[in-house]
Amino acid sequence: GDFTRTGERKLAGVMKDGVNSANRYYLNRFRDAYRQAVIDLMMGLPVTEDLYSIFSKEKEHEEKEKESQRGAQEQVSLLLQTYMQLLLPDDEKFHGGWALIDCDP
C-alpha cells in the first residue's frame, strides 16, 4: 500500500487497502468457488453441499424472475388487446406494432 511508497500510513491508503481486500475476498469466495467446483466436477471429485445449495438458490431465483417477467408480459398483452378493441374501429384490422413501456420505477 501507501506505507511502502511514502513511509507513512494515511486514511486514503487504509481505505484503498480495505477495498482491495474486500474485492479479493469476493473474488476468492464466490467467483473462484464456482470455477473450482466446475473443475472438481470435471475431474470426478465430489462437490460440497454448500456449492450445491448456492447453485440451487440461484436457479430458483432465476425461475422466479422469469415467472414474474412472464406475468408482466401477459398483463401488458391483455392491456394492449383491451385498448385495441376500444380504439380501433370495427372495419379496421391491427397488423402489428410495438408496446413502449416506461420501465422507470
N, CA, C and O atoms as a DFTB+ gen file, in Angstrom:
420 C
 N C O
     1  1       0.795      -1.182       0.000
     2  2       0.000       0.000       0.000
     3  2       0.841       1.250       0.000
     4  3       1.952       1.283      -0.529
     5  1       0.288       2.269       0.602
     6  2       0.944       3.567       0.618
     7  2       2.121       3.609       1.585
     8  3       3.001       4.456       1.430
     9  1       2.165       2.726       2.572
    10  2       3.243       2.739       3.565
    11  2       4.589       2.425       2.924
    12  3       5.599       3.038       3.271
    13  1       4.612       1.484       2.001
    14  2       5.881       1.107       1.375
    15  2       6.397       2.204       0.445
    16  3       7.607       2.320       0.251
    17  1       5.516       2.999      -0.125
    18  2       5.953       4.068      -1.023
    19  2       6.382       5.316      -0.269
    20  3       7.433       5.889      -0.558
    21  1       5.563       5.745       0.709
    22  2       5.813       7.027       1.365
    23  2       6.424       6.886       2.748
    24  3       6.983       7.856       3.261
    25  1       6.343       5.730       3.365
    26  2       6.862       5.547       4.708
    27  2       5.879       5.929       5.790
    28  3       6.192       5.799       6.973
    29  1       4.703       6.393       5.424
    30  2       3.675       6.734       6.419
    31  2       2.320       6.218       5.963
    32  3       2.079       6.010       4.774
    33  1       1.456       6.021       6.923
    34  2       0.130       5.459       6.650
    35  2      -0.896       6.584       6.666
    36  3      -0.949       7.364       7.617
    37  1      -1.720       6.673       5.608
    38  2      -2.759       7.704       5.527
    39  2      -4.116       7.037       5.436
    40  3      -4.220       5.868       5.063
    41  1      -5.160       7.787       5.778
    42  2      -6.524       7.253       5.768
    43  2      -6.920       6.776       4.370
    44  3      -7.559       5.734       4.227
    45  1      -6.548       7.526       3.355
    46  2      -6.894       7.125       1.986
    47  2      -6.257       5.783       1.644
    48  3      -6.878       4.951       0.982
    49  1      -5.024       5.569       2.090
    50  2      -4.355       4.296       1.834
    51  2      -5.015       3.152       2.568
    52  3      -5.131       2.049       2.033
    53  1      -5.454       3.409       3.804
    54  2      -6.155       2.381       4.581
    55  2      -7.452       1.998       3.885
    56  3      -7.772       0.814       3.772
    57  1      -8.206       2.999       3.416
    58  2      -9.474       2.735       2.733
    59  2      -9.239       1.961       1.434
    60  3      -9.977       1.025       1.124
    61  1      -8.220       2.350       0.685
    62  2      -7.929       1.657      -0.572
    63  2      -7.543       0.206      -0.313
    64  3      -7.974      -0.693      -1.035
    65  1      -6.728      -0.023       0.719
    66  2      -6.358      -1.398       1.065
    67  2      -7.580      -2.202       1.491
    68  3      -7.688      -3.387       1.174
    69  1      -8.503      -1.559       2.212
    70  2      -9.731      -2.241       2.629
    71  2     -10.588      -2.639       1.441
    72  3     -11.126      -3.745       1.399
    73  1     -10.715      -1.741       0.480
    74  2     -11.493      -2.037      -0.730
    75  2     -10.842      -3.180      -1.504
    76  3     -11.525      -4.088      -1.978
    77  1      -9.520      -3.126      -1.628
    78  2      -8.819      -4.206      -2.339
    79  2      -8.998      -5.542      -1.628
    80  3      -9.180      -6.571      -2.279
    81  1      -8.948      -5.534      -0.292
    82  2      -9.129      -6.775       0.467
    83  2     -10.535      -7.326       0.286
    84  3     -10.719      -8.529       0.103
    85  1     -11.530      -6.439       0.339
    86  2     -12.916      -6.881       0.157
    87  2     -13.118      -7.446      -1.245
    88  3     -13.820      -8.442      -1.419
    89  1     -12.511      -6.820      -2.235
    90  2     -12.616      -7.300      -3.610
    91  2     -11.971      -8.675      -3.757
    92  3     -12.536      -9.561      -4.398
    93  1     -10.794      -8.855      -3.167
    94  2     -10.135     -10.163      -3.218
    95  2     -10.979     -11.223      -2.526
    96  3     -11.089     -12.348      -3.013
    97  1     -11.583     -10.862      -1.377
    98  2     -12.432     -11.817      -0.656
    99  2     -13.598     -12.252      -1.535
   100  3     -13.888     -13.443      -1.645
   101  1     -14.270     -11.279      -2.165
   102  2     -15.410     -11.594      -3.030
   103  2     -14.988     -12.516      -4.170
   104  3     -15.633     -13.531      -4.432
   105  1     -13.895     -12.150      -4.845
   106  2     -13.452     -12.956      -5.982
   107  2     -13.089     -14.367      -5.550
   108  3     -13.446     -15.332      -6.225
   109  1     -12.385     -14.498      -4.436
   110  2     -11.973     -15.821      -3.972
   111  2     -13.145     -16.633      -3.446
   112  3     -13.200     -17.845      -3.652
   113  1     -14.072     -15.987      -2.777
   114  2     -15.165     -16.713      -2.139
   115  2     -16.231     -17.152      -3.134
   116  3     -16.736     -18.271      -3.039
   117  1     -16.577     -16.304      -4.074
   118  2     -17.708     -16.589      -4.952
   119  2     -17.286     -16.989      -6.362
   120  3     -17.561     -18.110      -6.790
   121  1     -16.630     -16.102      -7.083
   122  2     -16.292     -16.420      -8.475
   123  2     -15.371     -17.622      -8.575
   124  3     -15.616     -18.530      -9.369
   125  1     -14.314     -17.634      -7.778
   126  2     -13.372     -18.745      -7.855
   127  2     -13.975     -20.036      -7.326
   128  3     -13.584     -21.121      -7.756
   129  1     -14.923     -19.936      -6.398
   130  2     -15.568     -21.143      -5.874
   131  2     -16.335     -21.856      -6.982
   132  3     -16.313     -23.085      -7.056
   133  1     -17.011     -21.100      -7.843
   134  2     -17.730     -21.707      -8.963
   135  2     -16.754     -22.372      -9.931
   136  3     -16.975     -23.494     -10.387
   137  1     -15.684     -21.665     -10.229
   138  2     -14.693     -22.233     -11.152
   139  2     -14.113     -23.523     -10.591
   140  3     -13.979     -24.515     -11.308
   141  1     -13.770     -23.506      -9.312
   142  2     -13.189     -24.691      -8.699
   143  2     -14.193     -25.835      -8.679
   144  3     -13.821     -26.992      -8.873
   145  1     -15.467     -25.518      -8.444
   146  2     -16.492     -26.567      -8.438
   147  2     -16.603     -27.223      -9.809
   148  3     -16.747     -28.442      -9.902
   149  1     -16.538     -26.430     -10.867
   150  2     -16.605     -26.987     -12.223
   151  2     -15.391     -27.872     -12.494
   152  3     -15.516     -28.957     -13.062
   153  1     -14.223     -27.399     -12.084
   154  2     -13.009     -28.207     -12.272
   155  2     -13.127     -29.520     -11.506
   156  3     -12.796     -30.584     -12.028
   157  1     -13.606     -29.435     -10.250
   158  2     -13.764     -30.647      -9.439
   159  2     -14.747     -31.624     -10.085
   160  3     -14.495     -32.828     -10.126
   161  1     -15.867     -31.102     -10.590
   162  2     -16.854     -31.966     -11.237
   163  2     -16.278     -32.639     -12.479
   164  3     -16.525     -33.820     -12.725
   165  1     -15.518     -31.888     -13.249
   166  2     -14.936     -32.450     -14.465
   167  2     -13.894     -33.525     -14.149
   168  3     -13.672     -34.441     -14.940
   169  1     -13.262     -33.398     -12.984
   170  2     -12.261     -34.388     -12.591
   171  2     -12.876     -35.549     -11.820
   172  3     -12.177     -36.495     -11.455
   173  1     -14.189     -35.480     -11.569
   174  2     -14.864     -36.560     -10.869
   175  2     -14.780     -36.463      -9.362
   176  3     -15.091     -37.427      -8.661
   177  1     -14.365     -35.317      -8.852
   178  2     -14.282     -35.127      -7.405
   179  2     -15.633     -34.668      -6.869
   180  3     -16.375     -33.988      -7.578
   181  1     -15.964     -35.022      -5.642
   182  2     -17.247     -34.589      -5.084
   183  2     -17.243     -33.083      -4.799
   184  3     -16.221     -32.507      -4.428
   185  1     -18.397     -32.471      -4.980
   186  2     -18.570     -31.048      -4.699
   187  2     -19.324     -30.926      -3.389
   188  3     -20.227     -31.715      -3.113
   189  1     -18.958     -29.942      -2.583
   190  2     -19.578     -29.788      -1.268
   191  2     -21.044     -29.400      -1.392
   192  3     -21.469     -28.826      -2.394
   193  1     -21.796     -29.722      -0.367
   194  2     -23.221     -29.380      -0.332
   195  2     -23.420     -27.874      -0.386
   196  3     -24.417     -27.398      -0.929
   197  1     -22.481     -27.122       0.173
   198  2     -22.589     -25.669       0.196
   199  2     -22.723     -25.113      -1.217
   200  3     -23.559     -24.244      -1.461
   201  1     -21.917     -25.598      -2.142
   202  2     -21.997     -25.115      -3.520
   203  2     -23.280     -25.567      -4.200
   204  3     -23.864     -24.816      -4.982
   205  1     -23.726     -26.789      -3.910
   206  2     -24.997     -27.242      -4.476
   207  2     -26.134     -26.334      -4.030
   208  3     -27.011     -26.006      -4.829
   209  1     -26.131     -25.923      -2.759
   210  2     -27.208     -25.063      -2.268
   211  2     -27.141     -23.688      -2.919
   212  3     -28.177     -23.087      -3.204
   213  1     -25.925     -23.183      -3.158
   214  2     -25.792     -21.889      -3.831
   215  2     -26.334     -21.982      -5.252
   216  3     -27.081     -21.109      -5.692
   217  1     -25.956     -23.045      -5.972
   218  2     -26.442     -23.221      -7.342
   219  2     -27.963     -23.318      -7.376
   220  3     -28.610     -22.691      -8.214
   221  1     -28.535     -24.106      -6.461
   222  2     -29.984     -24.303      -6.480
   223  2     -30.717     -23.021      -6.111
   224  3     -31.773     -22.733      -6.674
   225  1     -30.176     -22.244      -5.173
   226  2     -30.817     -20.975      -4.808
   227  2     -30.787     -19.998      -5.976
   228  3     -31.768     -19.299      -6.228
   229  1     -29.670     -19.947      -6.686
   230  2     -29.595     -19.059      -7.842
   231  2     -30.570     -19.494      -8.925
   232  3     -31.205     -18.657      -9.567
   233  1     -30.689     -20.791      -9.127
   234  2     -31.607     -21.301     -10.141
   235  2     -33.054     -20.974      -9.767
   236  3     -33.846     -20.579     -10.623
   237  1     -33.397     -21.140      -8.475
   238  2     -34.745     -20.800      -8.019
   239  2     -35.023     -19.323      -8.239
   240  3     -36.111     -18.953      -8.681
   241  1     -34.043     -18.475      -7.931
   242  2     -34.219     -17.034      -8.106
   243  2     -34.434     -16.692      -9.581
   244  3     -35.290     -15.870      -9.908
   245  1     -33.665     -17.316     -10.467
   246  2     -33.827     -17.069     -11.902
   247  2     -35.205     -17.506     -12.383
   248  3     -35.826     -16.821     -13.195
   249  1     -35.688     -18.650     -11.884
   250  2     -37.006     -19.137     -12.287
   251  2     -38.105     -18.197     -11.803
   252  3     -39.056     -17.926     -12.535
   253  1     -37.980     -17.695     -10.570
   254  2     -38.972     -16.749     -10.051
   255  2     -38.958     -15.464     -10.861
   256  3     -40.010     -14.889     -11.139
   257  1     -37.763     -15.009     -11.241
   258  2     -37.645     -13.795     -12.040
   259  2     -38.296     -13.982     -13.410
   260  3     -38.997     -13.090     -13.887
   261  1     -38.070     -15.128     -14.042
   262  2     -38.687     -15.404     -15.342
   263  2     -40.203     -15.475     -15.216
   264  3     -40.928     -14.972     -16.074
   265  1     -40.680     -16.101     -14.142
   266  2     -42.124     -16.204     -13.906
   267  2     -42.733     -14.814     -13.749
   268  3     -43.805     -14.531     -14.285
   269  1     -42.045     -13.959     -13.018
   270  2     -42.520     -12.594     -12.818
   271  2     -42.557     -11.834     -14.142
   272  3     -43.504     -11.096     -14.411
   273  1     -41.531     -12.015     -14.964
   274  2     -41.498     -11.345     -16.262
   275  2     -42.616     -11.845     -17.169
   276  3     -43.232     -11.062     -17.892
   277  1     -42.879     -13.161     -17.130
   278  2     -43.974     -13.703     -17.941
   279  2     -45.309     -13.101     -17.515
   280  3     -46.138     -12.750     -18.355
   281  1     -45.508     -12.984     -16.211
   282  2     -46.745     -12.399     -15.706
   283  2     -46.904     -10.957     -16.159
   284  3     -47.993     -10.542     -16.555
   285  1     -45.822     -10.194     -16.101
   286  2     -45.870      -8.799     -16.537
   287  2     -46.140      -8.714     -18.036
   288  3     -46.894      -7.848     -18.479
   289  1     -45.537      -9.599     -18.815
   290  2     -45.769      -9.603     -20.259
   291  2     -47.221      -9.936     -20.582
   292  3     -47.808      -9.350     -21.491
   293  1     -47.795     -10.869     -19.842
   294  2     -49.202     -11.220     -20.066
   295  2     -50.111     -10.044     -19.734
   296  3     -51.081      -9.786     -20.447
   297  1     -49.803      -9.329     -18.654
   298  2     -50.610      -8.169     -18.281
   299  2     -50.540      -7.089     -19.351
   300  3     -51.559      -6.495     -19.702
   301  1     -49.347      -6.831     -19.869
   302  2     -49.192      -5.828     -20.925
   303  2     -49.939      -6.272     -22.175
   304  3     -50.579      -5.452     -22.834
   305  1     -49.866      -7.546     -22.507
   306  2     -50.563      -8.064     -23.679
   307  2     -52.075      -7.890     -23.542
   308  3     -52.742      -7.455     -24.481
   309  1     -52.607      -8.229     -22.375
   310  2     -54.047      -8.055     -22.148
   311  2     -54.444      -6.588     -22.210
   312  3     -55.499      -6.249     -22.746
   313  1     -53.606      -5.724     -21.664
   314  2     -53.885      -4.294     -21.698
   315  2     -53.909      -3.783     -23.135
   316  3     -54.788      -3.004     -23.506
   317  1     -52.952      -4.217     -23.938
   318  2     -52.912      -3.792     -25.337
   319  2     -54.124      -4.295     -26.114
   320  3     -54.691      -3.560     -26.923
   321  1     -54.521      -5.533     -25.874
   322  2     -55.692      -6.073     -26.562
   323  2     -56.949      -5.290     -26.195
   324  3     -57.796      -5.023     -27.047
   325  1     -57.062      -4.928     -24.930
   326  2     -58.226      -4.155     -24.488
   327  2     -58.259      -2.797     -25.177
   328  3     -59.303      -2.375     -25.673
   329  1     -57.111      -2.108     -25.210
   330  2     -57.077      -0.795     -25.847
   331  2     -57.271      -0.884     -27.358
   332  3     -57.852       0.023     -27.954
   333  1     -56.798      -1.954     -27.987
   334  2     -57.032      -2.113     -29.425
   335  2     -58.523      -2.240     -29.703
   336  3     -59.025      -1.670     -30.672
   337  1     -59.234      -2.983     -28.861
   338  2     -60.675      -3.137     -29.056
   339  2     -61.391      -1.809     -28.858
   340  3     -62.367      -1.512     -29.546
   341  1     -60.896      -1.007     -27.907
   342  2     -61.542       0.273     -27.633
   343  2     -61.223       1.331     -28.691
   344  3     -62.088       2.138     -29.031
   345  1     -60.005       1.338     -29.211
   346  2     -59.562       2.429     -30.070
   347  2     -59.714       2.167     -31.563
   348  3     -59.901       3.108     -32.334
   349  1     -59.639       0.903     -31.987
   350  2     -59.744       0.613     -33.414
   351  2     -61.205       0.451     -33.825
   352  3     -61.962      -0.262     -33.165
   353  1     -61.599       1.107     -34.909
   354  2     -62.958       0.887     -35.411
   355  2     -63.125      -0.562     -35.878
   356  3     -62.146      -1.252     -36.159
   357  1     -64.372      -1.005     -35.954
   358  2     -64.656      -2.396     -36.312
   359  2     -64.211      -2.744     -37.733
   360  3     -63.885      -3.898     -38.010
   361  1     -64.193      -1.766     -38.633
   362  2     -63.833      -2.064     -40.014
   363  2     -62.320      -2.035     -40.275
   364  3     -61.893      -2.240     -41.411
   365  1     -61.503      -1.783     -39.242
   366  2     -60.045      -1.769     -39.392
   367  2     -59.430      -2.961     -38.666
   368  3     -59.966      -3.461     -37.677
   369  1     -58.277      -3.403     -39.198
   370  2     -57.577      -4.531     -38.581
   371  2     -56.219      -4.079     -38.058
   372  3     -55.591      -3.175     -38.610
   373  1     -55.790      -4.714     -37.006
   374  2     -54.475      -4.444     -36.429
   375  2     -53.471      -5.413     -37.048
   376  3     -53.662      -6.628     -36.991
   377  1     -52.410      -4.882     -37.634
   378  2     -51.423      -5.721     -38.316
   379  2     -50.126      -5.893     -37.535
   380  3     -49.347      -6.793     -37.848
   381  1     -49.874      -5.077     -36.549
   382  2     -48.648      -5.197     -35.758
   383  2     -48.252      -3.862     -35.168
   384  3     -48.730      -2.809     -35.592
   385  1     -47.379      -3.920     -34.191
   386  2     -46.933      -2.693     -33.547
   387  2     -45.951      -2.994     -32.430
   388  3     -45.546      -4.138     -32.225
   389  1     -45.578      -1.949     -31.716
   390  2     -44.648      -2.086     -30.602
   391  2     -45.287      -1.490     -29.360
   392  3     -45.962      -0.462     -29.412
   393  1     -45.057      -2.156     -28.257
   394  2     -45.526      -1.631     -26.979
   395  2     -44.368      -0.884     -26.331
   396  3     -43.348      -1.487     -25.998
   397  1     -44.519       0.412     -26.153
   398  2     -43.491       1.215     -25.496
   399  2     -43.875       1.355     -24.031
   400  3     -44.926       1.903     -23.699
   401  1     -43.007       0.852     -23.162
   402  2     -43.306       0.824     -21.739
   403  2     -42.228       1.600     -21.005
   404  3     -41.039       1.408     -21.260
   405  1     -42.634       2.476     -20.094
   406  2     -41.690       3.205     -19.256
   407  2     -41.296       2.300     -18.097
   408  3     -42.138       1.953     -17.269
   409  1     -40.034       1.919     -18.032
   410  2     -39.570       0.971     -17.013
   411  2     -39.042       1.657     -15.762
   412  3     -38.601       0.975     -14.837
   413  1     -39.074       2.979     -15.706
   414  2     -38.604       3.672     -14.505
   415  2     -39.591       3.450     -13.374
   416  3     -40.804       3.497     -13.575
   417  1     -39.058       3.206     -12.173
   418  2     -39.972       2.969     -11.034
   419  2     -40.688       4.220     -10.589
   420  3     -41.482       4.176      -9.650
